[in-house]
Every structure is written in structure tokens, then in C-alpha cells.
Amino acid sequence: MEAETAHDTRMKRAHRSLEGLSIGDGFGERFFRASAMALIEQRAMPEGPWHHTDDTAMACSIVEVLAHAERIDQDMLAERFAERFTKDPDRGYGGGAVRLLSMIAIGHPWREASRDLFGGQGSFGNGGAMRAAPIGAYFADDLDRVVAEARASGEVTHAHPEGQAGAIGAALAAAYAHQCRDKVGPLEKEGLIPFVLQRMPASETRDGIARAAEIPLSATLDRAASELGTGDAVSAMDTVPFCLWCAARHLDDFEEAMWTTVAGLGDRDTTCAIVGGIVAMSVQKPIPSVWRDSRERLYLAMDALP
């Protein structure tokens, strides 16, 4: 039997993160209904299948590129994003993403298309963050690469620095979660947000994460949601800080992390995707089979399959 390579080991981590991300995405998406809060309070598991959104579709492209290139090849990633969008456009892509990916699909350079969004400032949405956890998982043993590769992944669709900062924050949190996998206790939970802050670029997203660090993990969810936002503006700034707080609070329990995160409402498929991709890296017990089986099957390119 051939010895497992470093790339093989990294890909196993990326797949673990993708599993948590995709389950969180499908789970959160099922709570966009008027009765959501009542169902959450009852812990009523939504009926399957849980169809994933663009969050998972784009994260699958991330994993495919890592499998092939062992880094974020931006041109390859732009192509994979556009191919998946073209084949399956009804996954809840936002208006900006639809315009961008449609342009890339017809051959427009991604750098120009990304910069042209939103009056030339580029997107500062949470789309870079929603797919970034597998990058932190893959490069968890090289934090400089986590930052650089997460930034590169975000830049393909988010020319605005805030969109890239969101990707960096989510990826760093996933790397930290992996490092804590053998032992998650109070100190490790409290350490997640400071760990991320040490390497975050100056940005409004970083400022939001700093505010999250000031909210005790024992505080009420209502306080965290009201002070940090839960993605209602679909921006990195009002999404990532809340996600990191939820992930830190339940770094050792995937199910509790999901129920807490979705109870914040807001952009609940994306917040649950981000938290799921992080917490999947730290929990020791497998994600319950009922959760895994409820999520629709994922399809990856052959060289990206586990």
C-alpha cells in the first residue's frame, strides 16, 4: 500500500470541512419559512432531502481546484465557478454573482468582471467567506498559506477587500478548529477569535470580529445577534463575526452549533455553512448519520473525490 502523501492528508481535511459546510448549508436553507423560529425552538429536524445552495456549489469548486492544483489557481477556480453555475444556475446565486459568473462563462476576464461589480468597487458580500473553510482545513499546518490562499479565492469574485477579509476570517477559524481537534475545552473555545484576529487584515470585518471577542461565549444569542448582525445585509462585515462567535461557542458539538446559528435567522444557509465548515474540523464524534443522509448527494470531479 502506498504511503499517504501530505496532499492526501490535506484533502481529507478539506473533505471533512466540505461535509460540515454542505450539511450546514442545506440545514439552514430549510428554515427560510414563516414558522422557522417555532421549528427551531422545538428542535424539529427539517424533512430531507436538504438541497444545498450556491454556498456548497462554490465550495465544491474550491475543493476540486485544491485537489488538482494543490493551491488556489485563480483562473482554474473562476472556470469551475462558471461551469457549475452554467450547469445548475438555480442554487440561489445572488444578483451580483449571476452577472459575474455569466460574464466569466462567455469568456470575460474574471479580474475585470469582479472589479466591475457594484459601481466599480467590487463585492464585499459574504460569498467569499461561505466557501472558505475547506481552504483553512487544507492549509491548516501553514497559516501564512491559509491567509494567502483564502485571499486569492475571495478575489476571484470579491474585488473589494472586505469580501476577501471575510474569506480569510472563515479559513483561519477552520485552521484553528483543526488544531484543536484532539482537545476542545474552555480555553480552546475562548482562543478561536483571538487566533483569527492575530492574522486578520485591517478591515471592518476585522473590527466586527474584535467586537465578537468582547462578547462572552456564555452571553445570550440575542446579544450576539444584535451586536454583530447575522447576515441580513449579506456582507462579510455583518456575517463573519457572528459565525465565529457561534463556532467558538460550540467548537465541540456540531448539532448545537447548527441549532444556535440557525436561531440567529438572518442569512441562515450561509451562516450555517460557515459554522458547519469550521466546527466539522474540531468535533471528535462523527456528524450524526441522520444529518449526513438528509443532505442531498454532492458531485465532485473525479480527482477531487475522497
Rosetta blueprint (number, residue, H / E / L):
1 M L
2 E L
3 A L
4 E L
5 T L
6 A H
7 H H
8 D H
9 T H
10 R H
11 M H
12 K H
13 R H
14 A H
15 H H
16 R H
17 S H
18 L H
19 E H
20 G H
21 L H
22 S H
23 I H
24 G H
25 D H
26 G H
27 F H
28 G H
29 E H
30 R L
31 F L
32 F L
33 R L
34 A L
35 S L
36 A H
37 M H
38 A H
39 L H
40 I H
41 E H
42 Q L
43 R L
44 A L
45 M L
46 P L
47 E L
48 G L
49 P L
50 W E
51 H L
52 H L
53 T L
54 D H
55 D H
56 T H
57 A H
58 M H
59 A H
60 C H
61 S H
62 I H
63 V H
64 E H
65 V H
66 L H
67 A H
68 H H
69 A H
70 E L
71 R L
72 I L
73 D L
74 Q H
75 D H
76 M H
77 L H
78 A H
79 E H
80 R H
81 F H
82 A H
83 E H
84 R H
85 F H
86 T H
87 K H
88 D L
89 P L
90 D L
91 R L
92 G L
93 Y L
94 G L
95 G H
96 G H
97 A H
98 V H
99 R H
100 L H
101 L H
102 S H
103 M H
104 I H
105 A H
106 I L
107 G L
108 H L
109 P L
110 W H
111 R H
112 E H
113 A H
114 S H
115 R H
116 D H
117 L L
118 F H
119 G H
120 G H
121 Q L
122 G L
123 S L
124 F L
125 G E
126 N L
127 G H
128 G H
129 A H
130 M H
131 R L
132 A L
133 A H
134 P H
135 I H
136 G H
137 A H
138 Y H
139 F L
140 A L
141 D L
142 D L
143 L H
144 D H
145 R H
146 V H
147 V H
148 A H
149 E H
150 A H
151 R H
152 A H
153 S H
154 G H
155 E H
156 V L
157 T L
158 H L
159 A L
160 H L
161 P H
162 E H
163 G H
164 Q H
165 A H
166 G H
167 A H
168 I H
169 G H
170 A H
171 A H
172 L H
173 A H
174 A H
175 A H
176 Y H
177 A H
178 H H
179 Q H
180 C L
181 R L
182 D L
183 K L
184 V L
185 G L
186 P H
187 L H
188 E H
189 K H
190 E H
191 G H
192 L H
193 I H
194 P H
195 F H
196 V H
197 L H
198 Q H
199 R H
200 M L
201 P L
202 A L
203 S L
204 E H
205 T H
206 R H
207 D H
208 G H
209 I H
210 A H
211 R H
212 A H
213 A H
214 E L
215 I L
216 P L
217 L L
218 S L
219 A L
220 T L
221 L H
222 D H
223 R H
224 A H
225 A H
226 S H
227 E H
228 L H
229 G L
230 T L
231 G L
232 D L
233 A L
234 V L
235 S E
236 A L
237 M L
238 D L
239 T L
240 V H
241 P H
242 F H
243 C H
244 L H
245 W H
246 C H
247 A H
248 A H
249 R H
250 H L
251 L L
252 D L
253 D L
254 F H
255 E H
256 E H
257 A H
258 M H
259 W H
260 T H
261 T H
262 V H
263 A H
264 G L
265 L L
266 G L
267 D L
268 R H
269 D H
270 T H
271 T H
272 C H
273 A H
274 I H
275 V H
276 G H
277 G H
278 I H
279 V H
280 A L
281 M L
282 S L
283 V L
284 Q L
285 K L
286 P L
287 I L
288 P L
289 S H
290 V H
291 W H
292 R H
293 D H
294 S H
295 R E
296 E L
297 R L
298 L L
299 Y L
300 L L
301 A L
302 M H
303 D H
304 A H
305 L L
306 P L
